[in-house]
Amino acid sequence: MIEKEKLQHFRLLLKRGEHDRALVFAQELFGEYAAKEKIEEAAQALIFIEYLLEGTPNARLIDRAAKELKALASRQKNFGPYARFLHARVERLLDIGDLEVVASIMKEMKRIGWNGLARLTRAEIAIIRGELRLALDLLEDYPPKDATSIIARAEVLAGMGKYEEAIRVMESDLLSPQVFGVLKKSIMGFCLISMGEHARAYETLNKAMEQVMQAHGGYIENIYLPILLGVLWAALGDHEKSTLYLNLAEIAAVHERRTRRILEVKALKEAIFSEGLDSLQRAKDIRQNAKQKGFGAAEVWSLWAIIKTASEAGIDKEWQIAVGDLLKLARDNNLWGYIAFIAQVVPRPLELLLSIYPDNVNTELKDIEKRIRMHTRQSLVKVLLLGKPAIETPEGVFPLKKDRASEMLVFFALHMKSELTREVIIQEFWPDLPPQRARRNFYKFISIARSVLKRRGVRLKPHKSHSSAWIGCELQTDLDQLVNLINTARAIESSPVSTEAISVYEKAMALIRGDFLEGWQTGLFEDAREEARNLIELVYTKIAAYLVDTEPERAFDLSRKTLDINPFSEEACELAINALLRLGKYERAKELYDNFVKRFKAELKMPSRLSWPPPR
């Protein structure tokens, strides 16, 4: 395989947007490895070249290098690396929509004797086209101990609406977390959104985003993930965040020349954020394009948008025709998962489908309607921690007074991702009390906490199990949202659209109403308090860095806020000094510098890295 430092260099060039240099580097690698007849490395380098050139006027260079790789494979009688290159190229071409070239590659796979891979490729084509019944049939004969086929099978089952089965398939030991973790979580996120399990989807997709951050330093190569987050936030009623993620997905898809993803995002945006007759015409154009290129999901979602916008405009014939087309498409190819996914956000077209076919309607549509009804009956509860504590329910925002019941509510909210037990809570709140008295306290205060939720219109659900402690509903916190937005901003900073990050940091700052649990004097939650303090410091510093040249006064205010949180933040002090210099306040900047370095050395017993005058 290609040496680690060379892989890192190639990835770094991509992150910087230096695609011309990345192409030259990949071509040099291919030439070097081909000359040394290192076929595995040469195939990997050719995949880099294909990534950069597919769908561009210079795509012919891929074919030229592929002939050289095939000749090397013939000499060595080793067609495995060449076949893997062909399959990698197919995945890219499918997203672009060039099915003619894909068909020729399948023939090439058969010519070199890789019939199984050709069959898998045919199944992947069927998935893209929305021919899920055919895809499942093709995968039945493919070796079950192949990670790619397992992922393909899970995608098919999810698209069919067989969510539990799809999730079981992905439990295979062959899908290592390091290689397939993000993709598994993305497919699971699709399933959970479609099932109406939005709290679990939120947790799963956030973990996927964190894994992307850890693995790639923030560069989102998986365009599917922001699409899912965009739809999830729309389902949760936050259209601002939904727009943010869908726009990010569209920009990335355009940059990557992923026609299929571009059309999917456009269709979802027209369905979710419809704008009358303009949206109707755009949705019809998307549907025509998706149908022509054979993109099944995009066609389903564009038909959904047509039904919604035409019904809102009172054009009955238009939406009735679209209903018939959609139902035929879904029945013929078993596309109920795609319908359930968008119906969670935009339920109106589902009502129209059921109104036209009330007697002989598919049981699948009735199941989708049932899931939506179950979800709408459940209240979304947000616990606000970044400022004076409060809870936000569909009925409004209500302050939380400091008492044991409220502290338990906060504890549940901070530990929603873990399975809490009665013993864990007792150990946290009453570690020194006799067991019997501690249990009485537990039941007393959890009952009071549930009463608080009920009084605010929250519909509580039964216990999850006898062994677990359960507050009665799913809880989210503004701290979770802050983490999510910061992860997104960092990802954007490392992407080709890095200048968009400041708007996400601004949204993150809007969540900060004050200190963590402001007004509560408690020894509990110190880890969360420290995490919140660090995140708030990061947000203020990041925005100040973006604004220091254009809005130095605001940058200075934010830097001072950061120094209030962390008096020894060298980055914040440097930003504050630079902001003052840009405001022409030289003496005040020098005074700030002198005081900071003096205190830094006196209290930390080491010199500060800051210098005067500061570097520009």
C-alpha positions in Angstrom: 0.0 0.0 0.0 1.0 3.6 -0.5 3.1 5.0 2.3 1.2 6.8 5.1 3.0 10.1 4.7 2.2 10.2 1.0 -1.4 9.5 1.7 -1.5 12.3 4.3 0.2 14.7 1.9 -2.4 13.9 -0.8 -5.3 14.4 1.7 -3.7 17.7 2.9 -3.6 19.0 -0.7 -7.3 18.2 -1.1 -8.2 19.9 2.2 -6.4 23.0 1.0 -8.3 22.9 -2.3 -5.0 22.5 -4.2 -6.5 20.0 -6.7 -4.0 20.8 -9.5 -1.1 20.0 -7.2 -2.9 16.9 -5.9 -3.4 15.7 -9.4 0.3 16.2 -10.3 1.2 14.3 -7.1 -1.1 11.4 -7.8 0.2 11.2 -11.4 3.8 11.1 -10.1 2.9 8.4 -7.7 1.2 6.3 -10.4 4.2 6.7 -12.7 6.6 5.8 -9.9 4.7 2.6 -8.8 3.9 1.5 -12.4 7.6 1.8 -13.3 8.5 -0.3 -10.2 5.6 -2.7 -11.1 4.1 -2.3 -7.7 0.5 -3.0 -8.9 -1.3 -2.5 -5.6 0.1 1.0 -5.1 -0.3 1.9 -8.7 -4.0 1.0 -8.5 -4.5 3.1 -5.4 -2.7 6.1 -7.1 -5.0 5.6 -10.1 -8.0 5.8 -7.8 -6.7 9.2 -6.7 -6.4 10.3 -10.3 -9.9 9.1 -11.1 -11.3 10.9 -8.0 -9.9 14.2 -9.3 -10.7 13.8 -13.1 -13.9 11.8 -13.3 -16.7 13.9 -14.9 -14.2 16.5 -16.2 -13.0 17.1 -19.8 -9.7 15.4 -18.8 -11.4 12.1 -17.9 -9.7 10.5 -20.9 -6.4 10.5 -18.9 -8.1 8.0 -16.6 -8.6 5.6 -19.5 -5.0 6.0 -20.7 -3.7 5.2 -17.2 -6.2 2.3 -16.8 -4.8 0.6 -20.0 -1.3 0.8 -18.5 -2.5 -0.7 -15.2 -4.3 -3.5 -17.1 -1.1 -4.3 -19.0 0.8 -4.5 -15.7 -2.0 -6.8 -14.4 -1.7 -9.1 -17.5 2.1 -9.3 -17.1 1.8 -10.2 -13.4 -1.3 -12.3 -13.9 -2.9 -10.4 -11.0 -6.1 -8.7 -11.9 -7.3 -8.1 -8.4 -5.9 -4.5 -8.0 -7.2 -3.6 -11.5 -10.6 -5.0 -10.7 -10.8 -3.0 -7.4 -9.9 0.2 -9.4 -12.7 -0.6 -11.8 -15.1 -1.0 -8.9 -14.0 2.3 -7.3 -14.5 4.0 -10.6 -18.0 2.6 -10.9 -19.0 4.0 -7.5 -18.0 7.5 -8.7 -19.6 7.1 -12.1 -22.9 6.0 -10.5 -23.1 9.3 -8.5 -22.3 11.2 -11.7 -25.0 9.3 -13.6 -22.8 8.0 -16.4 -24.4 4.6 -16.7 -23.1 4.0 -20.2 -19.5 4.0 -19.0 -20.5 1.9 -16.0 -22.0 -0.7 -18.4 -18.7 -0.9 -20.3 -16.8 -1.3 -17.1 -19.1 -4.2 -16.1 -18.2 -5.9 -19.4 -14.5 -5.4 -18.7 -15.0 -7.0 -15.2 -16.5 -10.1 -16.9 -13.7 -10.2 -19.5 -11.0 -10.4 -16.8 -13.0 -13.1 -15.0 -14.4 -11.0 -12.1 -18.1 -12.0 -12.7 -19.0 -11.7 -9.0 -17.8 -8.1 -8.9 -19.7 -7.4 -12.1 -22.9 -8.8 -10.4 -22.3 -6.6 -7.3 -21.9 -3.6 -9.6 -25.2 -4.5 -11.3 -26.8 -4.6 -7.9 -25.3 -1.2 -7.0 -26.7 0.2 -10.3 -30.1 -1.1 -9.3 -29.9 0.6 -5.9 -29.1 3.9 -7.5 -31.9 3.5 -10.0 -34.3 2.7 -7.2 -34.8 -0.9 -8.5 -34.6 -2.4 -5.0 -36.3 -5.7 -5.7 -33.8 -6.4 -8.5 -30.9 -5.3 -6.3 -31.9 -7.7 -3.5 -32.2 -10.6 -5.9 -28.7 -9.9 -7.3 -27.2 -9.7 -3.8 -28.8 -13.0 -2.8 -26.2 -14.9 -4.8 -23.2 -12.7 -3.8 -20.9 -14.0 -1.1 -22.3 -12.9 2.3 -18.8 -12.5 3.8 -18.1 -9.4 1.7 -18.3 -6.0 3.5 -19.3 -4.1 0.4 -22.2 -6.5 -0.3 -23.3 -6.2 3.3 -23.5 -2.4 3.1 -25.4 -2.7 -0.2 -27.9 -5.1 1.3 -28.4 -2.8 4.3 -29.0 0.1 1.9 -31.6 -1.9 0.0 -33.5 -3.0 3.1 -33.5 0.5 4.4 -34.9 1.9 1.1 -37.6 -0.8 1.2 -38.6 0.2 4.7 -37.3 -2.9 6.4 -35.4 -1.0 9.0 -34.9 -3.5 11.8 -33.6 -6.0 9.2 -31.2 -3.4 7.8 -29.9 -2.6 11.2 -29.4 -6.4 12.0 -27.4 -6.8 8.7 -25.0 -4.0 9.7 -24.2 -5.9 13.0 -21.8 -8.1 11.0 -18.3 -8.3 12.4 -16.9 -7.8 8.8 -17.9 -4.1 9.0 -15.0 -2.7 11.1 -15.8 0.5 12.9 -12.7 2.2 11.6 -13.5 1.6 7.9 -17.3 1.4 7.9 -18.3 3.2 11.1 -19.6 6.5 9.5 -21.4 4.7 6.7 -23.1 2.3 9.2 -24.2 5.2 11.4 -25.4 7.1 8.3 -27.6 4.1 7.2 -28.8 3.6 10.7 -29.6 7.3 10.9 -31.7 7.0 7.8 -33.6 4.1 9.3 -34.2 5.9 12.7 -35.4 9.1 11.0 -37.8 7.1 8.8 -39.1 5.2 11.9 -39.7 8.5 13.8 -37.0 7.7 16.3 -35.6 11.2 16.1 -33.8 11.3 19.4 -31.9 8.1 18.6 -31.2 9.4 15.1 -29.8 12.6 16.6 -27.4 10.7 18.9 -26.3 8.3 16.1 -25.6 11.0 13.5 -23.8 13.1 16.0 -21.5 10.2 16.7 -21.0 9.8 13.0 -20.0 13.5 12.7 -17.6 13.1 15.6 -16.0 10.1 13.9 -15.6 12.1 10.7 -13.9 14.8 12.7 -11.5 12.3 14.4 -10.7 10.4 11.2 -10.4 13.3 8.7 -9.7 16.4 10.7 -13.1 17.8 9.7 -13.3 17.3 5.9 -16.7 15.9 5.2 -16.2 13.3 2.4 -19.5 11.6 3.2 -22.0 14.0 1.6 -24.8 11.7 2.8 -24.2 12.7 6.5 -25.1 16.4 6.2 -28.1 15.4 4.1 -29.4 13.2 6.9 -28.7 15.9 9.5 -30.6 18.4 7.4 -33.7 16.3 7.2 -33.4 15.4 10.9 -33.3 19.0 12.0 -36.3 19.7 9.7 -38.2 16.9 11.4 -37.3 18.4 14.8 -38.7 21.8 13.6 -35.4 23.7 13.3 -35.5 24.9 9.7 -32.5 27.1 10.2 -30.2 24.2 11.0 -31.9 22.1 8.4 -31.1 24.8 5.7 -27.5 25.0 7.0 -26.8 21.2 6.6 -28.6 20.8 3.3 -26.7 23.8 1.9 -23.5 22.3 3.1 -24.4 19.0 1.4 -25.3 20.7 -1.8 -22.1 22.8 -1.9 -20.0 19.7 -1.2 -21.9 17.6 -3.8 -21.4 20.3 -6.5 -17.7 20.5 -5.6 -17.4 16.7 -5.8 -19.5 16.6 -9.1 -21.9 14.1 -7.4 -25.0 14.7 -9.7 -27.1 12.1 -7.8 -26.6 13.8 -4.4 -27.1 17.2 -6.0 -30.5 16.2 -7.2 -31.4 14.5 -4.0 -30.6 17.6 -1.9 -32.5 19.8 -4.4 -35.5 17.6 -4.2 -35.5 17.5 -0.4 -35.1 21.3 -0.2 -38.1 21.9 -2.6 -40.2 19.5 -0.5 -39.2 21.0 2.9 -38.9 24.7 2.0 -41.5 25.0 -0.8 -42.0 28.4 -2.4 -45.2 28.1 -4.4 -45.2 27.8 -8.2 -41.4 28.4 -8.4 -40.8 25.3 -6.3 -43.3 23.4 -8.3 -41.5 24.1 -11.6 -38.1 23.3 -10.0 -39.4 20.1 -8.6 -40.7 19.0 -12.0 -37.3 19.8 -13.5 -35.6 17.8 -10.8 -37.9 14.9 -11.4 -37.3 14.9 -15.2 -33.5 15.0 -14.6 -33.6 12.3 -12.0 -35.8 10.0 -14.2 -33.6 10.6 -17.2 -30.4 9.7 -15.2 -32.0 6.9 -13.3 -31.8 8.2 -9.7 -34.6 6.5 -7.7 -34.5 8.4 -4.4 -34.2 11.8 -6.1 -37.3 10.9 -8.3 -39.3 9.9 -5.2 -38.5 13.0 -3.3 -39.1 15.3 -6.3 -42.5 13.7 -6.8 -43.2 14.3 -3.1 -42.3 18.0 -3.6 -44.5 18.2 -6.7 -47.5 16.8 -4.7 -46.9 19.2 -1.9 -46.4 22.3 -4.0 -49.2 21.6 -6.5 -51.7 20.9 -3.7 -50.8 24.1 -1.9 -51.2 26.0 -5.2 -54.6 24.4 -5.8 -53.5 22.6 -9.0 -55.4 19.4 -8.3 -54.7 17.6 -11.6 -51.0 18.2 -11.2 -50.7 16.6 -7.7 -53.1 13.8 -8.5 -51.0 12.7 -11.5 -47.9 12.9 -9.3 -49.6 10.8 -6.7 -50.3 8.1 -9.3 -46.8 8.2 -10.6 -45.3 8.0 -7.1 -47.5 5.1 -6.0 -46.6 3.1 -9.1 -42.9 3.8 -8.7 -43.0 2.8 -5.0 -45.1 -0.4 -5.6 -43.0 -1.6 -8.6 -39.7 -1.1 -6.7 -40.6 -1.3 -3.0 -39.4 2.2 -2.2 -41.4 2.7 1.0 -38.3 3.6 3.0 -37.7 6.6 0.8 -41.3 7.7 1.3 -41.2 7.2 5.0 -38.0 9.3 5.2 -39.5 12.4 3.6 -42.9 11.9 5.2 -41.4 12.4 8.6 -40.7 16.0 7.6 -43.4 16.7 5.1 -46.5 14.6 5.9 -49.0 16.4 3.7 -48.4 14.3 0.5 -49.0 11.2 2.6 -52.5 12.5 3.5 -53.2 13.0 -0.2 -52.1 9.5 -1.1 -54.3 8.1 1.6 -57.2 10.3 0.5 -57.1 9.0 -3.1 -56.6 5.3 -2.2 -58.5 4.9 1.1 -59.8 1.4 0.7 -57.0 -0.5 -1.1 -54.1 1.5 0.1 -50.8 -0.4 0.8 -50.2 -1.5 4.4 -46.8 0.1 4.0 -48.4 3.6 3.7 -50.6 2.9 6.7 -47.5 1.8 8.7 -45.8 5.1 7.8 -48.9 7.1 8.8 -49.0 5.2 12.1 -45.3 6.0 12.9 -45.9 9.7 12.1 -48.9 9.8 14.5 -46.9 8.1 17.2 -44.1 10.7 16.8 -46.3 13.8 16.8 -47.9 12.7 20.0 -44.5 12.6 21.7 -43.2 16.0 23.1 -39.8 17.2 22.4 -38.2 18.5 25.6 -35.0 20.5 25.6 -33.1 21.3 28.8 -31.4 24.7 28.6 -28.1 24.7 30.5 -26.1 27.5 28.9 -27.5 30.3 31.1 -30.2 30.2 33.7 -31.6 26.6 33.7 -34.9 26.1 32.0 -36.9 23.5 30.0 -38.3 24.1 26.6 -41.5 22.2 25.6 -44.0 22.8 22.8 -45.9 24.9 25.3 -43.0 27.3 25.9 -39.8 27.9 28.0 -40.1 27.5 31.8 -37.3 28.2 34.3 -36.1 25.5 36.6 -35.7 26.3 40.2 -32.7 24.8 42.0 -33.8 21.7 43.9 -33.1 18.0 44.0 -35.9 17.2 41.4 -34.5 19.8 38.9 -30.9 18.5 39.5 -32.1 15.0 38.7 -33.8 16.3 35.5 -30.5 17.9 34.4 -28.6 14.7 35.3 -30.9 12.7 33.0 -30.5 15.2 30.2 -26.7 15.1 30.4 -26.7 11.3 30.4 -29.3 10.6 27.7 -26.7 8.7 25.7 -26.1 6.2 28.4 -28.4 3.7 30.1 -28.9 5.0 33.6 -29.8 2.8 36.6 -31.2 3.6 39.9 -28.0 2.6 41.6 -25.9 5.0 39.5 -28.2 8.0 40.4 -28.3 7.1 44.1 -24.5 6.9 44.1 -24.3 10.3 42.5 -26.9 12.1 44.7 -27.0 10.2 48.1 -23.8 8.2 48.3 -23.6 8.4 52.1 -27.3 7.6 53.0 -28.4 4.2 54.1 -29.7 2.2 51.1 -33.4 2.2 52.1 -33.5 6.0 52.7 -31.5 6.6 49.5 -34.1 4.6 47.5 -37.0 6.6 49.1 -35.3 9.8 48.0 -34.8 8.5 44.5 -38.5 7.6 44.0 -39.6 10.9 45.7 -37.6 13.2 43.6 -38.0 11.4 40.3 -41.7 11.6 40.9 -41.5 15.3 41.4 -39.3 15.8 38.3 -41.9 13.9 36.2 -44.7 16.1 37.7 -42.8 19.2 36.5 -42.7 17.8 33.0 -46.4 16.8 33.0 -47.4 20.3 34.2 -45.6 21.7 31.2 -47.6 19.5 28.8 -45.1 16.7 28.3 -46.6 13.4 27.5 -44.6 10.8 29.4 -43.9 7.2 28.3 -43.6 4.1 30.4 -40.3 2.8 31.8 -37.9 1.4 29.2 -37.2 -1.6 31.5 -37.3 -2.6 35.1 -33.5 -2.3 35.5 -33.2 1.2 34.0 -34.0 4.6 35.5 -36.3 6.5 33.2 -37.5 10.1 33.4 -40.4 9.4 31.0 -39.3 11.2 27.8 -36.3 11.9 25.6 -34.4 14.9 26.5 -32.0 17.1 24.6 -29.7 19.9 25.8 -28.5 23.1 24.3 -25.0 21.8 25.3 -25.5 18.9 22.8 -26.5 21.4 20.2 -23.4 23.5 20.9 -21.2 20.5 20.4 -23.0 19.6 17.2 -22.6 23.1 15.7 -19.0 23.3 16.6 -18.3 20.0 15.0 -20.1 21.2 11.9 -18.1 24.5 11.9 -14.8 22.7 12.2 -15.8 20.4 9.4 -16.6 23.3 7.1 -13.3 25.0 8.1 -11.5 22.0 6.6 -13.7 21.8 3.5 -13.5 23.7 0.2 -16.2 26.2 1.6 -14.3 27.1 4.8 -15.5 30.8 4.8 -19.0 29.5 5.6 -17.9 28.4 9.0 -18.4 31.8 10.7 -22.1 31.7 10.2 -22.2 28.3 12.1 -20.1 29.7 14.9 -22.6 32.6 15.1 -25.4 30.1 15.5 -23.4 28.4 18.2 -22.9 31.7 20.0 -26.7 32.4 19.9 -27.1 29.3 22.2 -25.0 30.8 24.9 -27.3 32.8 27.2 -24.8 32.9 30.1 -22.7 30.7 32.3 -23.4 27.0 32.6 -26.3 26.5 35.1 -26.1 30.2 35.9 -27.3 30.9 39.4 -27.0 27.3 40.6 -24.4 26.7 43.3 -23.9 23.0 43.2 -21.0 20.6 43.3 -22.6 18.4 40.7 -22.0 18.5 37.0 -18.4 19.8 37.2 -17.3 17.8 34.1 -20.2 19.2 32.1 -19.4 22.7 33.4 -15.8 22.4 32.3 -16.8 21.1 28.9 -19.3 24.0 28.5 -16.6 26.6 29.6 -14.1 25.2 27.0 -16.7 25.2 24.2 -17.8 28.7 24.9 -14.2 29.9 25.0 -13.6 28.2 21.6 -16.7 29.8 20.0 -15.8 33.3 21.2 -12.2 32.9 20.1 -13.1 31.5 16.7 -15.6 34.4 15.9 -13.1 37.0 17.1 -10.4 35.5 14.8 -12.8 35.8 11.8 -13.8 39.4 12.7 -10.5 40.9 13.8 -9.8 42.6 10.5 -13.4 43.5 9.5 -15.1 44.2 12.9 -12.2 44.8 15.3 -14.4 46.4 18.0 -16.6 43.3 18.2 -13.6 41.0 18.0 -12.1 42.8 21.0 -15.3 42.4 23.0 -15.4 38.6 22.2 -11.7 38.3 23.1 -12.3 40.0 26.4 -15.1 37.6 27.1 -12.8 34.7 26.4 -10.2 36.2 28.8 -12.9 36.4 31.5 -13.4 32.6 31.1 -9.7 31.8 30.7 -7.4 34.6 31.8 -4.3 32.8 30.4 -5.6 32.3 26.9 -2.7 33.5 24.7 -4.8 33.2 21.6 -7.5 35.5 23.0 -5.1 38.0 24.3 -3.3 38.2 20.9 -6.6 38.7 19.2 -7.6 41.5 21.7 -4.2 43.2 21.1 -4.6 43.0 17.3 -8.1 44.3 17.5 -7.0 47.3 19.6 -4.2 48.1 17.1 -6.7 48.0 14.3 -8.8 50.5 16.3 -5.7 52.7 16.6 -5.5 52.2 20.4 -1.7 51.5 20.6 -1.1 52.4 24.2 -4.0 50.3 25.5 -2.8 47.4 23.4 0.7 47.7 24.9 -0.7 47.9 28.4 -2.8 44.7 27.8 0.3 42.9 26.5 2.5 44.0 29.4 -0.1 43.0 32.1 -0.8 39.6 30.4 2.8 38.5 30.0 3.6 39.6 33.6 0.7 37.7 35.1 1.3 34.7 32.9 4.8 34.4 34.1 4.0 35.1 37.7 1.2 32.6 38.1 2.1 29.9 35.6 5.9 30.1 36.3 6.7 30.1 32.6 7.1 32.8 29.9 4.2 33.5 27.5 4.7 32.9 23.7 3.3 36.4 23.0 5.7 39.0 21.6 5.6 42.7 21.0 4.8 44.0 18.5 2.5 41.1 17.7 2.9 39.4 14.2 0.5 40.6 11.6 
